[in-house]
Amino acid sequence: MIRFIDYLTENKVPVRVVLSVLGVAIVIWSLTVDTSHAHTWVEKHIPGFWSIFAFLSAVVLIVVARWYASAGIEREDDYYDN
């Protein structure tokens, strides 16, 4: 697992390209889905709404987690020694 994470961090550009292409492919594929039985207006009229919603939710979660960590959860290594 550590080697896999190291590989991903060393090859950021190809990983981002692959994930971006995959995201676009999912949105394009969602254009083929029958929306006649959609439950909400956004499901019916915005292609790939749930994919876009999930991506934006993940971005918000990451931003909030980073802010929360910098607001006081992260401490120096010698915090308890002082």
Secondary structure as a PSIPRED ss2 file (coil, helix, strand):
# PSIPRED VFORMAT (PSIPRED V4.0)

   1 M C   1.000  0.000  0.000
   2 I H   0.000  1.000  0.000
   3 R H   0.000  1.000  0.000
   4 F H   0.000  1.000  0.000
   5 I H   0.000  1.000  0.000
   6 D H   0.000  1.000  0.000
   7 Y H   0.000  1.000  0.000
   8 L H   0.000  1.000  0.000
   9 T H   0.000  1.000  0.000
  10 E H   0.000  1.000  0.000
  11 N C   1.000  0.000  0.000
  12 K H   0.000  1.000  0.000
  13 V H   0.000  1.000  0.000
  14 P H   0.000  1.000  0.000
  15 V H   0.000  1.000  0.000
  16 R H   0.000  1.000  0.000
  17 V H   0.000  1.000  0.000
  18 V H   0.000  1.000  0.000
  19 L H   0.000  1.000  0.000
  20 S H   0.000  1.000  0.000
  21 V H   0.000  1.000  0.000
  22 L H   0.000  1.000  0.000
  23 G H   0.000  1.000  0.000
  24 V H   0.000  1.000  0.000
  25 A H   0.000  1.000  0.000
  26 I H   0.000  1.000  0.000
  27 V H   0.000  1.000  0.000
  28 I H   0.000  1.000  0.000
  29 W H   0.000  1.000  0.000
  30 S H   0.000  1.000  0.000
  31 L C   1.000  0.000  0.000
  32 T C   1.000  0.000  0.000
  33 V C   1.000  0.000  0.000
  34 D C   1.000  0.000  0.000
  35 T C   1.000  0.000  0.000
  36 S C   1.000  0.000  0.000
  37 H C   1.000  0.000  0.000
  38 A C   1.000  0.000  0.000
  39 H C   1.000  0.000  0.000
  40 T C   1.000  0.000  0.000
  41 W H   0.000  1.000  0.000
  42 V H   0.000  1.000  0.000
  43 E H   0.000  1.000  0.000
  44 K H   0.000  1.000  0.000
  45 H H   0.000  1.000  0.000
  46 I C   1.000  0.000  0.000
  47 P C   1.000  0.000  0.000
  48 G C   1.000  0.000  0.000
  49 F H   0.000  1.000  0.000
  50 W H   0.000  1.000  0.000
  51 S H   0.000  1.000  0.000
  52 I H   0.000  1.000  0.000
  53 F H   0.000  1.000  0.000
  54 A H   0.000  1.000  0.000
  55 F H   0.000  1.000  0.000
  56 L H   0.000  1.000  0.000
  57 S H   0.000  1.000  0.000
  58 A H   0.000  1.000  0.000
  59 V H   0.000  1.000  0.000
  60 V H   0.000  1.000  0.000
  61 L H   0.000  1.000  0.000
  62 I H   0.000  1.000  0.000
  63 V H   0.000  1.000  0.000
  64 V H   0.000  1.000  0.000
  65 A H   0.000  1.000  0.000
  66 R H   0.000  1.000  0.000
  67 W H   0.000  1.000  0.000
  68 Y H   0.000  1.000  0.000
  69 A H   0.000  1.000  0.000
  70 S H   0.000  1.000  0.000
  71 A H   0.000  1.000  0.000
  72 G H   0.000  1.000  0.000
  73 I H   0.000  1.000  0.000
  74 E C   1.000  0.000  0.000
  75 R C   1.000  0.000  0.000
  76 E C   1.000  0.000  0.000
  77 D C   1.000  0.000  0.000
  78 D C   1.000  0.000  0.000
  79 Y H   0.000  1.000  0.000
  80 Y H   0.000  1.000  0.000
  81 D H   0.000  1.000  0.000
  82 N C   1.000  0.000  0.000
